[in-house]
Amino acid sequence: METPISGETPPVDRQRPFHPLESLAAMRHEFGEHGGVNMSIEASTTFTVMTAGTLPEMFQGRLGPETGGCYLYGRHFNPTVYVLGRELAAIEGTAAAYGTASGMSAITAVVLQCCVPGDRIVAGNSLYGGTFAFFHDFLPRKAGVTTSFVDISDHVAVESACQRGVKLVYVESISNPTLVVADIPVLADIAHRYGAQLVVDNTFSPLILAPAKLGADIVVHSVTKFINGASDIIAGAICGTQEFIASLMDLHTGALMLLGPTMDPRVAFEISLRLPHLGMRMMEHSRRALVLSERLAERGFHVVYPGLRSHPQHELLKMLAHPDFGFGGLMSVDLVTTERAYKFMELLQNEDRFGYIAVSLGYFDTLMSVSASSTSSEMSAVDLQKAGISPGLVRISVGYTGSLEQRWQQLERALHQLGD
């Protein structure tokens, strides 16, 4: 493993627009400990120092991997996880990043690092259920931090909520499961006008959107999903300034250091190996989702997909997104009732092997779930209605196994059996 690595991303050609894959390729040239083409896995939990006097300096925060010291302890910084952080920072266009044990640990660490009792958050009203529960239930009870939930596409409502005092504005780049696209530049402008930071969960749109380049201050990911791509690893990531990532590792007040959501170096190594083909995967997820959603829409189904011209933020996403990676791999079909939605998924899984009835997303096979009774079940009936999540909304994470035509025939057959 190479000695202390700068968290700064490599210089980019200012004459060219930001390209996440070019940024990754510019810095991804690691050599393993013995000259291998892949980086080595540093599995040590603790690290040696050459002189005893170095330890007090490290514990006081005066020395570290980048400031004349060395690595200290695996819960602080691990070299393998550190390299993955540099790669994720390159993709997101931030100065630094670091891996965490899960997507929720990334979200909670950021919020707890930024907020103190009495602070207020403005957040989108359609969020992943775990995130909603953290804001709605955990934070006010355990930390004295309150949240106002608003429709992020209603910028007047966002600004009105911010006028009552705000520390963070928190949104999903493409909301779960309603697929509302956040106007990140406008939201960043609103947040900054009121002295708040904009935090964006970019789980649904890696490579497609670069929130930090659009004005966001901090970007979080559930790396479990598209970035990893195989539904075999739980992981998260936080991307931001070098100063912010360092603050998370402060020995006295760092949310990552003290709460301990550590990413295992073996996990970091596995994820790093999958980053070079993330672009190809996202392109195919997006290509198939677009074709399936267009065909469903042509047949009169209530389908939501940002790549459709009928989507309210279609033009916005075209303007903000990188053109190489499409509109994402998530689509939804509203079948109105829970019963019809369940039957639809059971036909697709049990008779046609179209995909799996399972939560999560970003897998190479298709995953289907009814959000209101699964990943959004932490929300009340009133909150679900406000967010536009109907009982029969089927969220589909479109995979790329089999042929596209085979999958379309299976989908069409299930809809016919459903009686549509």
C-alpha positions as CSV (number, residue, x, y, z in Angstrom):
1,M,0.0,0.0,0.0
2,E,1.3,3.4,-0.8
3,T,2.1,5.8,2.0
4,P,-0.2,8.7,3.0
5,I,-2.4,9.7,0.2
6,S,-3.8,13.2,-0.4
7,G,-7.5,13.4,-0.4
8,E,-7.5,15.9,-3.2
9,T,-8.8,14.8,-6.5
10,P,-6.4,15.1,-9.5
11,P,-6.4,18.2,-11.6
12,V,-9.0,18.3,-14.4
13,D,-9.0,20.0,-17.8
14,R,-10.9,23.2,-17.2
15,Q,-11.7,23.4,-20.9
16,R,-13.8,20.2,-20.7
17,P,-16.9,19.7,-18.6
18,F,-16.6,17.4,-15.6
19,H,-16.8,13.7,-16.6
20,P,-16.9,11.3,-13.6
21,L,-15.3,8.4,-15.5
22,E,-12.4,10.5,-16.7
23,S,-11.9,11.9,-13.2
24,L,-11.9,8.3,-11.8
25,A,-9.4,7.1,-14.5
26,A,-7.1,10.0,-13.8
27,M,-6.5,9.0,-10.3
28,R,-7.1,5.2,-10.3
29,H,-3.6,4.0,-10.9
30,E,-2.8,2.2,-7.7
31,F,-0.2,-0.5,-7.3
32,G,-0.5,-3.3,-4.7
33,E,2.1,-3.8,-2.0
34,H,4.0,-6.2,-4.3
35,G,3.4,-4.5,-7.6
36,G,0.0,-6.0,-8.3
37,V,-2.4,-4.2,-10.7
38,N,-5.0,-4.0,-7.8
39,M,-4.4,-2.2,-4.6
40,S,-3.6,-4.3,-1.5
41,I,-6.0,-4.9,1.3
42,E,-4.7,-3.4,4.5
43,A,-6.5,-5.6,7.1
44,S,-4.7,-4.3,10.2
45,T,-6.8,-2.8,12.9
46,T,-3.9,-0.8,14.3
47,F,-0.7,0.7,13.0
48,T,2.8,1.1,14.3
49,V,4.7,4.4,14.9
50,M,8.5,4.7,14.8
51,T,8.8,7.0,17.7
52,A,6.7,6.9,20.9
53,G,6.3,10.7,20.9
54,T,4.3,10.5,17.7
55,L,1.2,9.0,19.4
56,P,0.3,12.0,21.6
57,E,0.6,14.2,18.6
58,M,-1.8,12.0,16.6
59,F,-4.3,11.8,19.5
60,Q,-4.3,15.5,19.7
61,G,-5.0,15.7,16.0
62,R,-1.8,17.5,15.1
63,L,-0.4,14.6,13.0
64,G,-2.1,12.2,10.6
65,P,-1.7,10.4,7.3
66,E,-1.5,13.7,5.5
67,T,0.2,15.9,8.1
68,G,3.5,14.1,8.9
69,G,2.1,11.3,11.0
70,C,0.8,7.9,9.9
71,Y,-2.4,5.8,10.2
72,L,-3.6,5.4,13.8
73,Y,-6.5,2.9,14.1
74,G,-8.9,1.2,11.7
75,R,-11.9,3.0,13.0
76,H,-10.1,6.3,12.3
77,F,-8.6,5.9,8.8
78,N,-7.8,2.7,7.0
79,P,-5.5,2.9,3.9
80,T,-7.8,0.7,1.7
81,V,-10.9,2.5,2.7
82,Y,-9.1,5.8,2.2
83,V,-8.2,4.8,-1.4
84,L,-11.9,4.0,-2.1
85,G,-12.8,7.4,-0.7
86,R,-10.5,9.0,-3.2
87,E,-12.1,7.1,-6.0
88,L,-15.6,8.0,-4.9
89,A,-14.5,11.7,-4.5
90,A,-13.3,11.5,-8.1
91,I,-16.6,10.3,-9.3
92,E,-18.6,12.9,-7.4
93,G,-16.2,15.8,-8.1
94,T,-15.5,16.5,-4.4
95,A,-12.2,17.1,-2.7
96,A,-12.6,14.1,-0.4
97,A,-14.8,11.2,0.6
98,Y,-14.8,8.3,2.9
99,G,-16.6,4.9,3.1
100,T,-19.0,3.9,5.9
101,A,-20.7,0.7,7.0
102,S,-24.0,1.5,5.4
103,G,-26.0,4.2,3.7
104,M,-27.9,5.0,6.8
105,S,-24.6,5.4,8.7
106,A,-23.5,7.9,6.1
107,I,-26.7,9.9,6.5
108,T,-26.8,9.8,10.3
109,A,-23.1,10.7,10.7
110,V,-23.5,13.8,8.4
111,V,-26.6,15.0,10.2
112,L,-25.2,14.5,13.7
113,Q,-21.9,16.1,12.7
114,C,-23.7,19.2,11.4
115,C,-26.5,19.7,13.9
116,V,-26.8,20.4,17.6
117,P,-30.0,20.4,19.8
118,G,-32.4,23.1,18.7
119,D,-31.3,23.0,15.1
120,R,-33.9,22.6,12.3
121,I,-33.7,20.7,9.0
122,V,-35.8,21.2,5.9
123,A,-36.2,17.9,4.0
124,G,-38.1,16.5,1.0
125,N,-41.4,14.9,1.9
126,S,-40.7,11.8,-0.2
127,L,-37.6,10.0,1.2
128,Y,-36.4,6.5,1.8
129,G,-38.4,5.2,4.8
130,G,-35.4,4.8,7.1
131,T,-34.3,8.4,6.4
132,F,-37.8,9.6,7.1
133,A,-37.9,7.8,10.4
134,F,-34.5,9.2,11.4
135,F,-35.6,12.7,10.7
136,H,-39.3,12.4,11.9
137,D,-38.9,10.2,15.0
138,F,-35.3,9.7,16.1
139,L,-33.8,13.2,15.9
140,P,-36.4,15.1,17.8
141,R,-36.6,12.5,20.6
142,K,-32.9,11.7,20.9
143,A,-31.1,14.9,19.7
144,G,-33.6,17.7,19.9
145,V,-33.4,18.4,16.2
146,T,-36.6,18.9,14.3
147,T,-37.4,18.6,10.6
148,S,-40.0,20.3,8.3
149,F,-40.9,18.1,5.3
150,V,-41.8,19.9,2.1
151,D,-42.3,19.1,-1.6
152,I,-38.9,19.8,-3.0
153,S,-40.3,20.7,-6.4
154,D,-42.2,23.6,-4.7
155,H,-39.4,26.1,-4.3
156,V,-41.7,28.6,-2.7
157,A,-42.5,26.1,0.0
158,V,-38.9,25.2,0.5
159,E,-37.9,28.9,0.9
160,S,-40.8,29.5,3.3
161,A,-39.7,26.6,5.5
162,C,-36.1,27.9,5.5
163,Q,-37.3,31.4,6.6
164,R,-38.1,29.9,10.1
165,G,-34.4,29.0,10.6
166,V,-32.6,26.1,9.1
167,K,-29.2,24.3,9.5
168,L,-29.5,21.7,6.7
169,V,-31.6,21.3,3.6
170,Y,-31.7,17.6,2.8
171,V,-33.0,16.1,-0.4
172,E,-32.6,13.0,-2.6
173,S,-31.4,13.8,-6.1
174,I,-34.2,11.6,-7.4
175,S,-36.7,10.8,-4.7
176,N,-37.5,7.4,-3.4
177,P,-40.0,6.1,-4.6
178,T,-41.8,9.0,-6.4
179,L,-38.8,9.8,-8.7
180,V,-39.1,13.6,-8.3
181,V,-35.9,15.2,-9.5
182,A,-34.4,17.8,-7.3
183,D,-33.4,21.1,-8.9
184,I,-30.1,21.1,-7.0
185,P,-28.8,24.5,-8.2
186,V,-32.0,26.3,-7.1
187,L,-32.1,24.4,-3.8
188,A,-28.5,25.1,-3.1
189,D,-29.1,28.8,-3.7
190,I,-32.0,28.8,-1.3
191,A,-30.1,26.9,1.4
192,H,-27.1,29.1,1.2
193,R,-29.2,32.3,1.3
194,Y,-30.3,31.2,4.7
195,G,-27.0,30.0,6.0
196,A,-27.7,26.3,5.6
197,Q,-25.8,23.5,3.9
198,L,-27.4,21.4,1.1
199,V,-27.0,17.7,1.6
200,V,-28.0,15.4,-1.3
201,D,-28.5,11.7,-1.3
202,N,-27.3,10.6,-4.7
203,T,-28.0,6.9,-4.3
204,F,-30.4,6.7,-7.3
205,S,-28.2,8.6,-9.8
206,P,-24.5,7.9,-9.5
207,L,-22.6,9.3,-12.5
208,I,-25.9,10.6,-13.9
209,L,-25.8,13.6,-11.5
210,A,-22.9,15.3,-9.8
211,P,-24.6,17.2,-7.0
212,A,-21.4,18.9,-5.7
213,K,-20.8,20.3,-9.1
214,L,-24.3,21.7,-9.1
215,G,-24.0,23.4,-5.7
216,A,-24.5,20.8,-3.0
217,D,-22.2,20.9,0.0
218,I,-22.3,17.3,1.0
219,V,-23.2,14.2,-1.0
220,V,-24.1,10.8,0.6
221,H,-24.7,7.4,-1.0
222,S,-26.0,4.0,-0.1
223,V,-23.1,2.2,-1.9
224,T,-25.1,-1.0,-1.3
225,K,-27.1,-0.1,-4.4
226,F,-25.9,0.9,-7.9
227,I,-22.3,1.7,-7.0
228,N,-21.8,-1.9,-5.7
229,G,-24.3,-3.4,-8.0
230,A,-24.4,-7.0,-6.8
231,S,-26.7,-6.9,-3.7
232,D,-24.0,-8.6,-1.6
233,I,-22.4,-5.8,0.3
234,I,-23.9,-3.2,2.7
235,A,-21.9,0.1,2.6
236,G,-22.2,3.9,2.4
237,A,-20.2,6.9,1.5
238,I,-19.9,10.6,2.4
239,C,-18.4,13.0,-0.1
240,G,-17.5,16.6,0.7
241,T,-14.7,19.0,1.5
242,Q,-11.4,17.8,2.9
243,E,-12.2,19.8,6.0
244,F,-15.6,18.2,6.5
245,I,-14.3,14.6,6.0
246,A,-11.5,15.4,8.5
247,S,-14.1,16.7,11.0
248,L,-15.9,13.4,10.9
249,M,-12.7,11.7,12.1
250,D,-11.9,14.1,14.9
251,L,-11.0,12.2,18.0
252,H,-13.2,14.4,20.2
253,T,-16.2,15.3,18.1
254,G,-16.1,13.2,14.9
255,A,-19.3,11.3,14.2
256,L,-17.5,8.6,12.3
257,M,-14.7,8.2,14.7
258,L,-16.9,8.2,17.9
259,L,-20.0,6.4,16.6
260,G,-18.0,3.8,14.8
261,P,-19.7,3.0,11.5
262,T,-16.5,1.6,10.1
263,M,-16.2,0.2,6.6
264,D,-14.3,-3.1,6.5
265,P,-11.2,-2.8,4.2
266,R,-12.2,-6.0,2.4
267,V,-15.5,-4.4,1.6
268,A,-13.7,-1.3,0.3
269,F,-11.5,-3.5,-1.9
270,E,-14.5,-5.3,-3.4
271,I,-16.3,-2.0,-4.2
272,S,-13.2,-0.5,-5.7
273,L,-13.0,-3.4,-8.2
274,R,-16.5,-2.7,-9.4
275,L,-16.2,1.1,-10.0
276,P,-14.5,0.8,-13.4
277,H,-17.6,-0.8,-14.9
278,L,-20.2,1.4,-13.0
279,G,-20.6,3.5,-16.2
280,M,-21.5,0.6,-18.4
281,R,-23.9,-0.7,-15.8
282,M,-25.7,2.6,-15.3
283,M,-26.0,3.0,-19.1
284,E,-27.7,-0.4,-19.4
285,H,-30.0,0.1,-16.4
286,S,-31.1,3.4,-17.9
287,R,-31.5,2.1,-21.5
288,R,-33.8,-0.8,-20.4
289,A,-35.8,1.4,-17.9
290,L,-36.5,3.9,-20.7
291,V,-37.6,1.3,-23.2
292,L,-39.9,-0.5,-20.7
293,S,-41.4,2.8,-19.4
294,E,-42.0,4.1,-22.9
295,R,-43.9,0.9,-23.9
296,L,-45.9,0.9,-20.7
297,A,-46.8,4.6,-21.2
298,E,-47.9,3.9,-24.8
299,R,-50.3,1.3,-23.5
300,G,-51.9,3.8,-21.1
301,F,-50.4,2.7,-17.8
302,H,-49.6,5.2,-15.1
303,V,-45.8,4.8,-15.3
304,V,-43.4,7.3,-13.7
305,Y,-39.9,7.6,-15.2
306,P,-37.7,10.7,-15.5
307,G,-36.8,9.8,-19.0
308,L,-40.3,10.1,-20.2
309,R,-41.3,13.5,-21.7
310,S,-44.4,13.4,-19.5
311,H,-42.4,13.4,-16.3
312,P,-42.7,16.9,-14.7
313,Q,-38.9,17.2,-14.3
314,H,-37.8,15.5,-17.5
315,E,-36.3,18.7,-19.0
316,L,-34.7,19.6,-15.7
317,L,-33.0,16.2,-15.5
318,K,-31.8,16.5,-19.1
319,M,-30.3,19.9,-18.3
320,L,-28.6,18.7,-15.0
321,A,-27.6,15.2,-15.9
322,H,-24.5,13.9,-17.7
323,P,-25.6,12.9,-21.2
324,D,-23.7,9.6,-21.2
325,F,-25.6,7.7,-18.5
326,G,-29.3,8.1,-19.2
327,F,-32.1,8.8,-16.7
328,G,-31.5,6.1,-14.2
329,G,-32.6,2.5,-13.5
330,L,-35.7,3.2,-11.4
331,M,-39.3,3.4,-12.6
332,S,-42.6,2.9,-11.0
333,V,-46.1,1.7,-12.1
334,D,-49.1,2.7,-10.1
335,L,-51.7,-0.1,-10.0
336,V,-53.8,1.8,-7.5
337,T,-54.5,-0.9,-4.9
338,T,-52.2,-3.1,-2.8
339,E,-53.9,-6.2,-4.0
340,R,-53.4,-5.6,-7.7
341,A,-49.8,-4.6,-7.0
342,Y,-49.1,-7.8,-5.1
343,K,-50.6,-9.9,-7.7
344,F,-48.6,-8.2,-10.4
345,M,-45.3,-8.8,-8.7
346,E,-46.2,-12.4,-7.9
347,L,-47.0,-13.1,-11.5
348,L,-43.7,-11.5,-12.6
349,Q,-41.6,-13.4,-10.1
350,N,-43.3,-16.8,-9.7
351,E,-44.5,-17.5,-13.3
352,D,-42.1,-15.6,-15.5
353,R,-38.9,-15.1,-13.5
354,F,-38.9,-11.4,-14.6
355,G,-37.4,-10.4,-11.3
356,Y,-37.6,-10.6,-7.6
357,I,-40.0,-9.3,-5.0
358,A,-37.4,-7.7,-2.8
359,V,-36.4,-4.4,-1.3
360,S,-33.3,-2.6,-2.3
361,L,-32.2,-1.6,-5.8
362,G,-29.3,-1.3,-8.2
363,Y,-29.0,-5.1,-8.6
364,F,-28.1,-6.7,-11.9
365,D,-31.5,-8.5,-11.7
366,T,-34.8,-6.6,-11.5
367,L,-36.1,-6.0,-8.0
368,M,-39.8,-5.0,-7.3
369,S,-41.5,-3.7,-4.2
370,V,-44.7,-1.9,-3.1
371,S,-43.2,1.1,-1.4
372,A,-46.2,2.0,0.8
373,S,-46.0,-1.4,2.6
374,S,-42.3,-1.9,2.6
375,T,-39.5,0.7,2.2
376,S,-41.9,3.6,3.0
377,S,-43.9,1.9,5.7
378,E,-42.3,4.1,8.3
379,M,-44.6,6.9,7.0
380,S,-48.1,7.4,8.2
381,A,-51.1,7.2,5.8
382,V,-51.2,11.0,5.8
383,D,-47.5,11.4,5.1
384,L,-47.7,8.8,2.3
385,Q,-50.6,10.8,0.7
386,K,-48.7,14.0,1.0
387,A,-45.7,12.4,-0.7
388,G,-47.8,11.0,-3.5
389,I,-47.1,7.3,-2.6
390,S,-50.2,5.3,-3.4
391,P,-50.9,1.9,-1.9
392,G,-50.5,0.3,-5.3
393,L,-47.3,2.0,-6.4
394,V,-44.8,-0.6,-7.5
395,R,-41.2,0.5,-7.6
396,I,-39.1,-1.4,-10.1
397,S,-35.3,-1.3,-10.2
398,V,-34.7,-2.5,-13.7
399,G,-31.9,-5.0,-14.1
400,Y,-30.0,-6.1,-17.2
401,T,-30.0,-9.9,-17.2
402,G,-31.7,-11.7,-20.0
403,S,-32.6,-9.9,-23.2
404,L,-34.7,-6.8,-23.2
405,E,-37.3,-8.3,-25.5
406,Q,-37.6,-11.4,-23.2
407,R,-38.2,-9.1,-20.2
408,W,-40.8,-7.0,-22.1
409,Q,-42.7,-10.1,-23.1
410,Q,-42.8,-11.3,-19.5
411,L,-44.0,-7.9,-18.3
412,E,-46.6,-7.7,-21.0
413,R,-47.9,-11.2,-20.2
414,A,-48.2,-10.4,-16.5
415,L,-50.2,-7.3,-17.2
416,H,-52.5,-9.2,-19.5
417,Q,-53.1,-11.8,-16.8
418,L,-53.7,-9.0,-14.3
419,G,-56.6,-8.0,-16.6
420,D,-55.2,-4.8,-18.2
